[in-house]
């Protein structure tokens, strides 16, 4: 091993707004806010940072001309309850699902999956 993953950074037009969405989705507190860079999570937890990109062209799932750029897999216990809560936060359902996963978009358009065992 060369090093350990510290954080995943996601480009977005409004870092605080997207950080608040993922904070509620993942149950991680906002631990850093510099305006154009906001982080959720901290020591001993996964960290996700949100970096201002005012001219971001959001992905268009599943259009290869505007690829997903990145996505997170979020493990849930009850997919129906989790989907209802994610949609209430501002997510939207996207085409695509398997035996143990469904695809959604965050409020900016980045795809993420809710997965279960």
Biopython code that builds the backbone (N, CA, C, O; Angstrom):
import numpy as np
from Bio.PDB.StructureBuilder import StructureBuilder

atoms = [
    (1, "UNK", "N", (0.843, -1.175, 0.000)),
    (1, "UNK", "CA", (0.000, 0.000, 0.000)),
    (1, "UNK", "C", (0.888, 1.238, 0.000)),
    (1, "UNK", "O", (1.852, 1.323, 0.761)),
    (2, "UNK", "N", (0.560, 2.180, -0.845)),
    (2, "UNK", "CA", (1.289, 3.449, -0.906)),
    (2, "UNK", "C", (0.656, 4.466, 0.029)),
    (2, "UNK", "O", (1.367, 5.247, 0.662)),
    (3, "UNK", "N", (-0.647, 4.470, 0.125)),
    (3, "UNK", "CA", (-1.341, 5.446, 0.961)),
    (3, "UNK", "C", (-2.772, 5.021, 1.199)),
    (3, "UNK", "O", (-3.205, 3.969, 0.728)),
    (4, "UNK", "N", (-3.508, 5.845, 1.933)),
    (4, "UNK", "CA", (-4.912, 5.573, 2.224)),
    (4, "UNK", "C", (-5.774, 6.673, 1.628)),
    (4, "UNK", "O", (-5.396, 7.845, 1.631)),
    (5, "UNK", "N", (-6.921, 6.289, 1.122)),
    (5, "UNK", "CA", (-7.862, 7.243, 0.566)),
    (5, "UNK", "C", (-8.324, 8.201, 1.659)),
    (5, "UNK", "O", (-8.782, 7.759, 2.712)),
    (6, "UNK", "N", (-8.211, 9.490, 1.425)),
    (6, "UNK", "CA", (-8.642, 10.491, 2.397)),
    (6, "UNK", "C", (-10.062, 10.947, 2.108)),
    (6, "UNK", "O", (-10.878, 11.048, 3.023)),
    (7, "UNK", "N", (-10.368, 11.224, 0.836)),
    (7, "UNK", "CA", (-11.685, 11.743, 0.491)),
    (7, "UNK", "C", (-11.932, 11.554, -1.000)),
    (7, "UNK", "O", (-11.006, 11.347, -1.785)),
    (8, "UNK", "N", (-13.172, 11.629, -1.357)),
    (8, "UNK", "CA", (-13.600, 11.697, -2.750)),
    (8, "UNK", "C", (-14.117, 13.116, -2.950)),
    (8, "UNK", "O", (-14.874, 13.613, -2.117)),
    (9, "UNK", "N", (-13.727, 13.775, -4.032)),
    (9, "UNK", "CA", (-14.180, 15.135, -4.308)),
    (9, "UNK", "C", (-15.112, 15.134, -5.512)),
    (9, "UNK", "O", (-14.849, 14.483, -6.523)),
    (10, "UNK", "N", (-16.197, 15.872, -5.380)),
    (10, "UNK", "CA", (-17.216, 15.938, -6.419)),
    (10, "UNK", "C", (-17.355, 17.389, -6.868)),
    (10, "UNK", "O", (-17.563, 18.279, -6.044)),
    (11, "UNK", "N", (-17.240, 17.627, -8.168)),
    (11, "UNK", "CA", (-17.460, 18.960, -8.719)),
    (11, "UNK", "C", (-18.953, 19.275, -8.721)),
    (11, "UNK", "O", (-19.785, 18.402, -8.965)),
    (12, "UNK", "N", (-19.276, 20.536, -8.447)),
    (12, "UNK", "CA", (-20.682, 20.957, -8.437)),
    (12, "UNK", "C", (-20.745, 22.484, -8.454)),
    (12, "UNK", "O", (-19.769, 23.143, -8.095)),
    (13, "UNK", "N", (-21.880, 23.055, -8.866)),
    (13, "UNK", "CA", (-21.985, 24.510, -8.891)),
    (13, "UNK", "C", (-22.119, 25.134, -7.496)),
    (13, "UNK", "O", (-21.626, 26.239, -7.273)),
    (14, "UNK", "N", (-22.775, 24.448, -6.556)),
    (14, "UNK", "CA", (-23.010, 24.990, -5.213)),
    (14, "UNK", "C", (-22.593, 23.954, -4.171)),
    (14, "UNK", "O", (-23.402, 23.112, -3.781)),
    (15, "UNK", "N", (-21.342, 24.006, -3.717)),
    (15, "UNK", "CA", (-20.826, 22.984, -2.809)),
    (15, "UNK", "C", (-21.642, 22.795, -1.528)),
    (15, "UNK", "O", (-21.882, 21.658, -1.122)),
    (16, "UNK", "N", (-22.063, 23.857, -0.900)),
    (16, "UNK", "CA", (-22.805, 23.713, 0.363)),
    (16, "UNK", "C", (-24.124, 22.974, 0.140)),
    (16, "UNK", "O", (-24.477, 22.093, 0.924)),
    (17, "UNK", "N", (-24.847, 23.319, -0.908)),
    (17, "UNK", "CA", (-26.140, 22.677, -1.171)),
    (17, "UNK", "C", (-25.973, 21.182, -1.417)),
    (17, "UNK", "O", (-26.741, 20.381, -0.884)),
    (18, "UNK", "N", (-24.976, 20.795, -2.219)),
    (18, "UNK", "CA", (-24.790, 19.376, -2.487)),
    (18, "UNK", "C", (-24.243, 18.652, -1.259)),
    (18, "UNK", "O", (-24.577, 17.490, -1.031)),
    (19, "UNK", "N", (-23.412, 19.319, -0.471)),
    (19, "UNK", "CA", (-22.920, 18.730, 0.782)),
    (19, "UNK", "C", (-24.082, 18.454, 1.733)),
    (19, "UNK", "O", (-24.100, 17.423, 2.406)),
    (20, "UNK", "N", (-25.041, 19.358, 1.793)),
    (20, "UNK", "CA", (-26.200, 19.144, 2.664)),
    (20, "UNK", "C", (-27.015, 17.933, 2.209)),
    (20, "UNK", "O", (-27.493, 17.164, 3.042)),
    (21, "UNK", "N", (-27.179, 17.755, 0.887)),
    (21, "UNK", "CA", (-27.883, 16.588, 0.359)),
    (21, "UNK", "C", (-27.185, 15.305, 0.807)),
    (21, "UNK", "O", (-27.821, 14.413, 1.369)),
    (22, "UNK", "N", (-25.871, 15.211, 0.556)),
    (22, "UNK", "CA", (-25.142, 13.993, 0.909)),
    (22, "UNK", "C", (-24.987, 13.829, 2.418)),
    (22, "UNK", "O", (-24.904, 12.701, 2.905)),
    (23, "UNK", "N", (-24.945, 14.920, 3.159)),
    (23, "UNK", "CA", (-24.905, 14.834, 4.615)),
    (23, "UNK", "C", (-26.136, 14.104, 5.140)),
    (23, "UNK", "O", (-26.034, 13.234, 6.005)),
    (24, "UNK", "N", (-27.292, 14.468, 4.608)),
    (24, "UNK", "CA", (-28.537, 13.804, 5.030)),
    (24, "UNK", "C", (-28.625, 12.382, 4.496)),
    (24, "UNK", "O", (-29.082, 11.481, 5.198)),
    (25, "UNK", "N", (-28.187, 12.177, 3.255)),
    (25, "UNK", "CA", (-28.250, 10.844, 2.659)),
    (25, "UNK", "C", (-27.352, 9.857, 3.395)),
    (25, "UNK", "O", (-27.747, 8.712, 3.617)),
    (26, "UNK", "N", (-26.151, 10.284, 3.775)),
    (26, "UNK", "CA", (-25.151, 9.387, 4.355)),
    (26, "UNK", "C", (-25.022, 9.488, 5.870)),
    (26, "UNK", "O", (-24.324, 8.678, 6.482)),
    (27, "UNK", "N", (-25.684, 10.469, 6.488)),
    (27, "UNK", "CA", (-25.579, 10.626, 7.932)),
    (27, "UNK", "C", (-24.201, 11.102, 8.379)),
    (27, "UNK", "O", (-23.748, 10.754, 9.469)),
    (28, "UNK", "N", (-23.539, 11.888, 7.553)),
    (28, "UNK", "CA", (-22.226, 12.439, 7.876)),
    (28, "UNK", "C", (-22.356, 13.950, 8.047)),
    (28, "UNK", "O", (-22.998, 14.618, 7.236)),
    (29, "UNK", "N", (-21.749, 14.483, 9.096)),
    (29, "UNK", "CA", (-21.827, 15.913, 9.362)),
    (29, "UNK", "C", (-20.912, 16.709, 8.436)),
    (29, "UNK", "O", (-19.883, 16.213, 7.978)),
    (30, "UNK", "N", (-21.304, 17.944, 8.172)),
    (30, "UNK", "CA", (-20.427, 18.868, 7.466)),
    (30, "UNK", "C", (-19.329, 19.266, 8.449)),
    (30, "UNK", "O", (-19.605, 19.823, 9.512)),
    (31, "UNK", "N", (-18.097, 18.975, 8.085)),
    (31, "UNK", "CA", (-16.970, 19.212, 8.996)),
    (31, "UNK", "C", (-16.045, 20.331, 8.530)),
    (31, "UNK", "O", (-15.169, 20.765, 9.278)),
    (32, "UNK", "N", (-16.233, 20.797, 7.307)),
    (32, "UNK", "CA", (-15.372, 21.851, 6.773)),
    (32, "UNK", "C", (-16.160, 22.604, 5.720)),
    (32, "UNK", "O", (-16.814, 21.995, 4.873)),
    (33, "UNK", "N", (-16.100, 23.936, 5.769)),
    (33, "UNK", "CA", (-16.796, 24.751, 4.777)),
    (33, "UNK", "C", (-15.972, 25.994, 4.498)),
    (33, "UNK", "O", (-15.901, 26.915, 5.311)),
    (34, "UNK", "N", (-15.354, 25.993, 3.328)),
    (34, "UNK", "CA", (-14.542, 27.129, 2.903)),
    (34, "UNK", "C", (-15.247, 27.864, 1.757)),
    (34, "UNK", "O", (-14.621, 28.632, 1.027)),
    (35, "UNK", "N", (-16.550, 27.624, 1.606)),
    (35, "UNK", "CA", (-17.303, 28.275, 0.539)),
    (35, "UNK", "C", (-17.232, 27.524, -0.766)),
    (35, "UNK", "O", (-18.233, 26.979, -1.231)),
    (36, "UNK", "N", (-16.042, 27.490, -1.367)),
    (36, "UNK", "CA", (-15.901, 26.776, -2.643)),
    (36, "UNK", "C", (-15.435, 25.327, -2.442)),
    (36, "UNK", "O", (-15.233, 24.601, -3.416)),
    (37, "UNK", "N", (-15.265, 24.911, -1.191)),
    (37, "UNK", "CA", (-14.866, 23.531, -0.853)),
    (37, "UNK", "C", (-15.531, 23.168, 0.468)),
    (37, "UNK", "O", (-15.259, 23.786, 1.497)),
    (38, "UNK", "N", (-16.400, 22.167, 0.437)),
    (38, "UNK", "CA", (-17.128, 21.733, 1.632)),
    (38, "UNK", "C", (-16.913, 20.237, 1.780)),
    (38, "UNK", "O", (-16.957, 19.500, 0.795)),
    (39, "UNK", "N", (-16.678, 19.780, 3.018)),
    (39, "UNK", "CA", (-16.414, 18.364, 3.283)),
    (39, "UNK", "C", (-17.402, 17.846, 4.315)),
    (39, "UNK", "O", (-17.727, 18.526, 5.288)),
    (40, "UNK", "N", (-17.873, 16.620, 4.080)),
    (40, "UNK", "CA", (-18.649, 15.892, 5.085)),
    (40, "UNK", "C", (-17.818, 14.710, 5.555)),
    (40, "UNK", "O", (-16.997, 14.178, 4.807)),
    (41, "UNK", "N", (-18.038, 14.300, 6.804)),
    (41, "UNK", "CA", (-17.261, 13.202, 7.380)),
    (41, "UNK", "C", (-15.951, 13.723, 7.935)),
    (41, "UNK", "O", (-15.565, 14.867, 7.694)),
    (42, "UNK", "N", (-15.276, 12.863, 8.682)),
    (42, "UNK", "CA", (-14.026, 13.280, 9.298)),
    (42, "UNK", "C", (-13.202, 12.084, 9.704)),
    (42, "UNK", "O", (-13.378, 11.001, 9.146)),
    (43, "UNK", "N", (-12.297, 12.250, 10.670)),
    (43, "UNK", "CA", (-11.423, 11.155, 11.085)),
    (43, "UNK", "C", (-12.228, 9.901, 11.455)),
    (43, "UNK", "O", (-13.199, 9.965, 12.210)),
    (44, "UNK", "N", (-11.804, 8.783, 10.913)),
    (44, "UNK", "CA", (-12.465, 7.511, 11.183)),
    (44, "UNK", "C", (-13.749, 7.306, 10.397)),
    (44, "UNK", "O", (-14.424, 6.291, 10.572)),
    (45, "UNK", "N", (-14.095, 8.248, 9.537)),
    (45, "UNK", "CA", (-15.299, 8.139, 8.712)),
    (45, "UNK", "C", (-14.915, 8.356, 7.254)),
    (45, "UNK", "O", (-13.860, 8.919, 6.963)),
    (46, "UNK", "N", (-15.771, 7.908, 6.338)),
    (46, "UNK", "CA", (-15.522, 8.296, 4.949)),
    (46, "UNK", "C", (-15.683, 9.808, 4.813)),
    (46, "UNK", "O", (-16.487, 10.418, 5.517)),
    (47, "UNK", "N", (-14.936, 10.390, 3.930)),
    (47, "UNK", "CA", (-15.046, 11.826, 3.658)),
    (47, "UNK", "C", (-15.431, 12.031, 2.202)),
    (47, "UNK", "O", (-14.911, 11.372, 1.302)),
    (48, "UNK", "N", (-16.344, 12.952, 1.997)),
    (48, "UNK", "CA", (-16.706, 13.367, 0.653)),
    (48, "UNK", "C", (-16.625, 14.882, 0.637)),
    (48, "UNK", "O", (-17.211, 15.556, 1.484)),
    (49, "UNK", "N", (-15.891, 15.412, -0.336)),
    (49, "UNK", "CA", (-15.749, 16.856, -0.470)),
    (49, "UNK", "C", (-16.456, 17.317, -1.731)),
    (49, "UNK", "O", (-16.591, 16.568, -2.699)),
    (50, "UNK", "N", (-16.901, 18.560, -1.701)),
    (50, "UNK", "CA", (-17.644, 19.153, -2.808)),
    (50, "UNK", "C", (-16.929, 20.432, -3.201)),
    (50, "UNK", "O", (-16.749, 21.342, -2.393)),
    (51, "UNK", "N", (-16.525, 20.478, -4.470)),
    (51, "UNK", "CA", (-15.678, 21.557, -4.973)),
    (51, "UNK", "C", (-16.457, 22.358, -6.009)),
    (51, "UNK", "O", (-17.095, 21.797, -6.899)),
    (52, "UNK", "N", (-16.391, 23.675, -5.876)),
    (52, "UNK", "CA", (-17.150, 24.530, -6.782)),
    (52, "UNK", "C", (-16.637, 24.429, -8.206)),
    (52, "UNK", "O", (-15.443, 24.579, -8.467)),
    (53, "UNK", "N", (-17.551, 24.173, -9.113)),
    (53, "UNK", "CA", (-17.277, 24.118, -10.549)),
    (53, "UNK", "C", (-18.461, 24.815, -11.225)),
    (53, "UNK", "O", (-19.410, 24.151, -11.642)),
    (54, "UNK", "N", (-18.415, 26.153, -11.336)),
    (54, "UNK", "CA", (-19.577, 26.901, -11.807)),
    (54, "UNK", "C", (-20.029, 26.548, -13.218)),
    (54, "UNK", "O", (-21.206, 26.713, -13.539)),
    (55, "UNK", "N", (-19.135, 26.070, -14.063)),
    (55, "UNK", "CA", (-19.487, 25.754, -15.448)),
    (55, "UNK", "C", (-19.660, 24.259, -15.688)),
    (55, "UNK", "O", (-19.551, 23.790, -16.821)),
    (56, "UNK", "N", (-19.929, 23.518, -14.627)),
    (56, "UNK", "CA", (-20.073, 22.069, -14.736)),
    (56, "UNK", "C", (-21.185, 21.683, -15.706)),
    (56, "UNK", "O", (-22.296, 22.208, -15.632)),
    (57, "UNK", "N", (-20.882, 20.777, -16.600)),
    (57, "UNK", "CA", (-21.905, 20.152, -17.434)),
    (57, "UNK", "C", (-22.265, 18.838, -16.761)),
    (57, "UNK", "O", (-21.482, 17.889, -16.809)),
    (58, "UNK", "N", (-23.435, 18.764, -16.133)),
    (58, "UNK", "CA", (-23.767, 17.554, -15.392)),
    (58, "UNK", "C", (-23.918, 16.347, -16.307)),
    (58, "UNK", "O", (-24.238, 16.489, -17.487)),
    (59, "UNK", "N", (-23.685, 15.158, -15.755)),
    (59, "UNK", "CA", (-23.866, 13.950, -16.547)),
    (59, "UNK", "C", (-25.329, 13.774, -16.940)),
    (59, "UNK", "O", (-26.233, 14.292, -16.285)),
    (60, "UNK", "N", (-25.538, 13.040, -18.013)),
    (60, "UNK", "CA", (-26.888, 12.681, -18.460)),
    (60, "UNK", "C", (-26.944, 11.168, -18.564)),
    (60, "UNK", "O", (-26.574, 10.607, -19.596)),
    (61, "UNK", "N", (-27.391, 10.514, -17.539)),
    (61, "UNK", "CA", (-27.457, 9.056, -17.491)),
    (61, "UNK", "C", (-28.505, 8.547, -18.438)),
    (61, "UNK", "O", (-29.612, 9.085, -18.430)),
    (62, "UNK", "N", (-28.245, 7.558, -19.251)),
    (62, "UNK", "CA", (-26.984, 6.851, -19.516)),
    (62, "UNK", "C", (-26.306, 7.300, -20.803)),
    (62, "UNK", "O", (-25.705, 6.470, -21.487)),
    (63, "UNK", "N", (-26.376, 8.555, -21.154)),
    (63, "UNK", "CA", (-25.828, 9.104, -22.395)),
    (63, "UNK", "C", (-24.299, 9.105, -22.379)),
    (63, "UNK", "O", (-23.710, 9.793, -21.545)),
    (64, "UNK", "N", (-23.635, 8.363, -23.266)),
    (64, "UNK", "CA", (-22.168, 8.321, -23.279)),
    (64, "UNK", "C", (-21.534, 9.655, -23.687)),
    (64, "UNK", "O", (-20.344, 9.863, -23.451)),
    (65, "UNK", "N", (-22.312, 10.563, -24.297)),
    (65, "UNK", "CA", (-21.787, 11.883, -24.650)),
    (65, "UNK", "C", (-21.607, 12.763, -23.406)),
    (65, "UNK", "O", (-20.813, 13.703, -23.418)),
    (66, "UNK", "N", (-22.349, 12.454, -22.332)),
    (66, "UNK", "CA", (-22.221, 13.169, -21.053)),
    (66, "UNK", "C", (-22.118, 12.112, -19.962)),
    (66, "UNK", "O", (-23.084, 11.893, -19.231)),
    (67, "UNK", "N", (-20.949, 11.440, -19.831)),
    (67, "UNK", "CA", (-20.806, 10.293, -18.933)),
    (67, "UNK", "C", (-20.954, 10.669, -17.460)),
    (67, "UNK", "O", (-20.905, 11.838, -17.078)),
    (68, "UNK", "N", (-21.139, 9.619, -16.652)),
    (68, "UNK", "CA", (-21.415, 9.817, -15.229)),
    (68, "UNK", "C", (-20.275, 10.464, -14.458)),
    (68, "UNK", "O", (-20.530, 11.011, -13.385)),
    (69, "UNK", "N", (-19.061, 10.438, -14.925)),
    (69, "UNK", "CA", (-17.894, 11.059, -14.299)),
    (69, "UNK", "C", (-17.477, 10.347, -13.012)),
    (69, "UNK", "O", (-16.283, 10.133, -12.801)),
    (70, "UNK", "N", (-18.388, 9.987, -12.179)),
    (70, "UNK", "CA", (-18.148, 9.250, -10.940)),
    (70, "UNK", "C", (-19.502, 8.846, -10.403)),
    (70, "UNK", "O", (-20.522, 9.409, -10.800)),
    (71, "UNK", "N", (-19.525, 7.871, -9.500)),
    (71, "UNK", "CA", (-20.745, 7.611, -8.752)),
    (71, "UNK", "C", (-20.392, 6.931, -7.445)),
    (71, "UNK", "O", (-19.348, 6.290, -7.326)),
    (72, "UNK", "N", (-21.267, 7.075, -6.472)),
    (72, "UNK", "CA", (-21.103, 6.444, -5.167)),
    (72, "UNK", "C", (-22.100, 5.304, -5.049)),
    (72, "UNK", "O", (-23.224, 5.401, -5.541)),
    (73, "UNK", "N", (-21.690, 4.228, -4.399)),
    (73, "UNK", "CA", (-22.607, 3.151, -4.024)),
    (73, "UNK", "C", (-22.896, 3.308, -2.541)),
    (73, "UNK", "O", (-21.975, 3.370, -1.727)),
    (74, "UNK", "N", (-24.170, 3.372, -2.189)),
    (74, "UNK", "CA", (-24.599, 3.580, -0.810)),
    (74, "UNK", "C", (-25.381, 2.350, -0.366)),
    (74, "UNK", "O", (-26.436, 2.048, -0.924)),
    (75, "UNK", "N", (-24.865, 1.637, 0.641)),
    (75, "UNK", "CA", (-25.529, 0.435, 1.145)),
    (75, "UNK", "C", (-26.700, 0.822, 2.038)),
    (75, "UNK", "O", (-26.568, 1.683, 2.908)),
    (76, "UNK", "N", (-27.853, 0.178, 1.816)),
    (76, "UNK", "CA", (-29.056, 0.434, 2.612)),
    (76, "UNK", "C", (-29.625, -0.895, 3.102)),
    (76, "UNK", "O", (-29.384, -1.944, 2.505)),
    (77, "UNK", "N", (-30.388, -0.836, 4.204)),
    (77, "UNK", "CA", (-31.044, -2.035, 4.732)),
    (77, "UNK", "C", (-32.377, -2.291, 4.056)),
    (77, "UNK", "O", (-32.716, -3.437, 3.761)),
    (78, "UNK", "N", (-33.144, -1.221, 3.804)),
    (78, "UNK", "CA", (-34.497, -1.330, 3.256)),
    (78, "UNK", "C", (-34.570, -0.416, 2.036)),
    (78, "UNK", "O", (-34.653, 0.804, 2.177)),
    (79, "UNK", "N", (-34.541, -1.000, 0.842)),
    (79, "UNK", "CA", (-34.483, -0.202, -0.377)),
    (79, "UNK", "C", (-35.710, 0.681, -0.542)),
    (79, "UNK", "O", (-35.587, 1.822, -0.989)),
    (80, "UNK", "N", (-36.872, 0.189, -0.198)),
    (80, "UNK", "CA", (-38.089, 0.992, -0.395)),
    (80, "UNK", "C", (-38.071, 2.226, 0.501)),
    (80, "UNK", "O", (-38.379, 3.325, 0.041)),
    (81, "UNK", "N", (-37.716, 2.061, 1.764)),
    (81, "UNK", "CA", (-37.646, 3.200, 2.687)),
    (81, "UNK", "C", (-36.530, 4.149, 2.273)),
    (81, "UNK", "O", (-36.707, 5.367, 2.302)),
    (82, "UNK", "N", (-35.380, 3.599, 1.887)),
    (82, "UNK", "CA", (-34.244, 4.427, 1.486)),
    (82, "UNK", "C", (-34.577, 5.230, 0.231)),
    (82, "UNK", "O", (-34.237, 6.409, 0.134)),
    (83, "UNK", "N", (-35.239, 4.593, -0.723)),
    (83, "UNK", "CA", (-35.615, 5.310, -1.946)),
    (83, "UNK", "C", (-36.554, 6.466, -1.625)),
    (83, "UNK", "O", (-36.368, 7.573, -2.129)),
    (84, "UNK", "N", (-37.540, 6.223, -0.806)),
    (84, "UNK", "CA", (-38.489, 7.272, -0.433)),
    (84, "UNK", "C", (-37.761, 8.456, 0.214)),
    (84, "UNK", "O", (-38.042, 9.612, -0.102)),
    (85, "UNK", "N", (-36.834, 8.160, 1.111)),
    (85, "UNK", "CA", (-36.094, 9.223, 1.795)),
    (85, "UNK", "C", (-35.169, 9.971, 0.839)),
    (85, "UNK", "O", (-35.080, 11.197, 0.896)),
    (86, "UNK", "N", (-34.478, 9.241, -0.041)),
    (86, "UNK", "CA", (-33.570, 9.879, -1.002)),
    (86, "UNK", "C", (-34.344, 10.794, -1.956)),
    (86, "UNK", "O", (-33.895, 11.900, -2.257)),
    (87, "UNK", "N", (-35.486, 10.341, -2.421)),
    (87, "UNK", "CA", (-36.302, 11.165, -3.310)),
    (87, "UNK", "C", (-36.793, 12.418, -2.590)),
    (87, "UNK", "O", (-36.839, 13.496, -3.183)),
    (88, "UNK", "N", (-37.158, 12.281, -1.319)),
    (88, "UNK", "CA", (-37.613, 13.435, -0.530)),
    (88, "UNK", "C", (-36.499, 14.465, -0.350)),
    (88, "UNK", "O", (-36.776, 15.655, -0.200)),
    (89, "UNK", "N", (-35.238, 14.018, -0.362)),
    (89, "UNK", "CA", (-34.101, 14.931, -0.233)),
    (89, "UNK", "C", (-33.786, 15.669, -1.534)),
    (89, "UNK", "O", (-33.053, 16.658, -1.525)),
    (90, "UNK", "N", (-34.338, 15.192, -2.650)),
    (90, "UNK", "CA", (-34.073, 15.837, -3.931)),
    (90, "UNK", "C", (-33.428, 14.945, -4.969)),
    (90, "UNK", "O", (-33.126, 15.403, -6.072)),
    (91, "UNK", "N", (-33.208, 13.663, -4.637)),
    (91, "UNK", "CA", (-32.692, 12.716, -5.635)),
    (91, "UNK", "C", (-33.795, 12.424, -6.648)),
    (91, "UNK", "O", (-34.972, 12.688, -6.400)),
    (92, "UNK", "N", (-33.396, 11.880, -7.786)),
    (92, "UNK", "CA", (-34.393, 11.391, -8.742)),
    (92, "UNK", "C", (-33.956, 10.036, -9.256)),
    (92, "UNK", "O", (-32.763, 9.767, -9.398)),
    (93, "UNK", "N", (-34.914, 9.200, -9.530)),
    (93, "UNK", "CA", (-34.651, 7.843, -10.015)),
    (93, "UNK", "C", (-34.201, 7.908, -11.461)),
    (93, "UNK", "O", (-34.757, 8.669, -12.252)),
    (94, "UNK", "N", (-33.199, 7.118, -11.812)),
    (94, "UNK", "CA", (-32.706, 7.012, -13.182)),
    (94, "UNK", "C", (-32.944, 5.607, -13.696)),
    (94, "UNK", "O", (-33.141, 4.688, -12.901)),
    (95, "UNK", "N", (-32.932, 5.419, -15.006)),
    (95, "UNK", "CA", (-33.072, 4.070, -15.538)),
    (95, "UNK", "C", (-31.889, 3.206, -15.110)),
    (95, "UNK", "O", (-30.751, 3.674, -15.068)),
    (96, "UNK", "N", (-32.158, 1.976, -14.801)),
    (96, "UNK", "CA", (-31.103, 1.035, -14.448)),
    (96, "UNK", "C", (-31.289, 0.484, -13.059)),
    (96, "UNK", "O", (-31.434, 1.221, -12.084)),
    (97, "UNK", "N", (-31.281, -0.832, -12.992)),
    (97, "UNK", "CA", (-31.317, -1.517, -11.707)),
    (97, "UNK", "C", (-30.935, -2.964, -11.923)),
    (97, "UNK", "O", (-30.990, -3.482, -13.038)),
    (98, "UNK", "N", (-30.547, -3.605, -10.838)),
    (98, "UNK", "CA", (-30.193, -5.016, -10.871)),
    (98, "UNK", "C", (-30.856, -5.717, -9.703)),
    (98, "UNK", "O", (-31.779, -5.183, -9.088)),
    (99, "UNK", "N", (-30.386, -6.906, -9.404)),
    (99, "UNK", "CA", (-30.977, -7.683, -8.313)),
    (99, "UNK", "C", (-30.800, -7.003, -6.965)),
    (99, "UNK", "O", (-31.631, -7.183, -6.074)),
    (100, "UNK", "N", (-29.729, -6.221, -6.795)),
    (100, "UNK", "CA", (-29.490, -5.592, -5.494)),
    (100, "UNK", "C", (-29.018, -4.138, -5.611)),
    (100, "UNK", "O", (-28.269, -3.663, -4.757)),
    (101, "UNK", "N", (-29.451, -3.429, -6.662)),
    (101, "UNK", "CA", (-29.080, -2.030, -6.802)),
    (101, "UNK", "C", (-30.068, -1.281, -7.682)),
    (101, "UNK", "O", (-30.700, -1.859, -8.567)),
    (102, "UNK", "N", (-30.191, 0.033, -7.417)),
    (102, "UNK", "CA", (-30.988, 0.949, -8.228)),
    (102, "UNK", "C", (-30.185, 2.235, -8.410)),
    (102, "UNK", "O", (-29.388, 2.610, -7.550)),
    (103, "UNK", "N", (-30.406, 2.902, -9.542)),
    (103, "UNK", "CA", (-29.640, 4.095, -9.893)),
    (103, "UNK", "C", (-30.487, 5.355, -9.667)),
    (103, "UNK", "O", (-31.680, 5.386, -9.971)),
    (104, "UNK", "N", (-29.836, 6.386, -9.127)),
    (104, "UNK", "CA", (-30.472, 7.672, -8.849)),
    (104, "UNK", "C", (-29.521, 8.784, -9.269)),
    (104, "UNK", "O", (-28.349, 8.532, -9.548)),
    (105, "UNK", "N", (-30.025, 10.008, -9.313)),
    (105, "UNK", "CA", (-29.183, 11.182, -9.525)),
    (105, "UNK", "C", (-29.318, 12.093, -8.321)),
    (105, "UNK", "O", (-30.407, 12.258, -7.771)),
    (106, "UNK", "N", (-28.198, 12.687, -7.913)),
    (106, "UNK", "CA", (-28.259, 13.692, -6.856)),
    (106, "UNK", "C", (-28.848, 14.976, -7.465)),
    (106, "UNK", "O", (-29.104, 15.004, -8.669)),
    (107, "UNK", "N", (-29.067, 16.027, -6.685)),
    (107, "UNK", "CA", (-29.685, 17.236, -7.226)),
    (107, "UNK", "C", (-28.909, 17.914, -8.363)),
    (107, "UNK", "O", (-29.492, 18.679, -9.131)),
    (108, "UNK", "N", (-27.610, 17.645, -8.477)),
    (108, "UNK", "CA", (-26.811, 18.221, -9.558)),
    (108, "UNK", "C", (-26.829, 17.323, -10.795)),
    (108, "UNK", "O", (-26.544, 17.792, -11.897)),
    (109, "UNK", "N", (-27.153, 16.059, -10.633)),
    (109, "UNK", "CA", (-27.196, 15.126, -11.755)),
    (109, "UNK", "C", (-26.202, 13.990, -11.682)),
    (109, "UNK", "O", (-26.217, 13.110, -12.543)),
    (110, "UNK", "N", (-25.310, 13.978, -10.651)),
    (110, "UNK", "CA", (-24.355, 12.877, -10.513)),
    (110, "UNK", "C", (-25.105, 11.597, -10.145)),
    (110, "UNK", "O", (-25.890, 11.599, -9.196)),
    (111, "UNK", "N", (-24.878, 10.519, -10.870)),
    (111, "UNK", "CA", (-25.512, 9.253, -10.506)),
    (111, "UNK", "C", (-24.941, 8.685, -9.207)),
    (111, "UNK", "O", (-23.765, 8.874, -8.897)),
    (112, "UNK", "N", (-25.780, 7.996, -8.463)),
    (112, "UNK", "CA", (-25.347, 7.179, -7.329)),
    (112, "UNK", "C", (-26.285, 5.999, -7.263)),
    (112, "UNK", "O", (-27.396, 6.045, -7.792)),
    (113, "UNK", "N", (-25.840, 4.941, -6.614)),
    (113, "UNK", "CA", (-26.659, 3.735, -6.490)),
    (113, "UNK", "C", (-26.983, 3.468, -5.031)),
    (113, "UNK", "O", (-26.143, 3.644, -4.149)),
    (114, "UNK", "N", (-28.214, 3.042, -4.792)),
    (114, "UNK", "CA", (-28.570, 2.458, -3.513)),
    (114, "UNK", "C", (-28.452, 0.962, -3.723)),
    (114, "UNK", "O", (-29.044, 0.402, -4.646)),
    (115, "UNK", "N", (-27.678, 0.320, -2.853)),
    (115, "UNK", "CA", (-27.412, -1.118, -2.986)),
    (115, "UNK", "C", (-27.760, -1.819, -1.683)),
    (115, "UNK", "O", (-27.699, -1.217, -0.611)),
    (116, "UNK", "N", (-28.119, -3.068, -1.775)),
    (116, "UNK", "CA", (-28.440, -3.863, -0.586)),
    (116, "UNK", "C", (-27.937, -5.276, -0.796)),
    (116, "UNK", "O", (-27.760, -5.730, -1.927)),
    (117, "UNK", "N", (-27.706, -5.972, 0.326)),
    (117, "UNK", "CA", (-27.203, -7.358, 0.268)),
    (117, "UNK", "C", (-28.341, -8.345, 0.171)),
    (117, "UNK", "O", (-28.108, -9.552, 0.112)),
]
sb = StructureBuilder()
sb.init_structure("model")
sb.init_model(0)
sb.init_chain("A")
sb.init_seg("    ")
for serial, (resi, resn, name, xyz) in enumerate(atoms, 1):
    if name == "N":
        sb.init_residue(resn, " ", resi, " ")
    sb.init_atom(name, np.array(xyz, "f"), 0.0, 1.0, " ", f" {name:<3s}", serial, name[0])
structure = sb.get_structure()
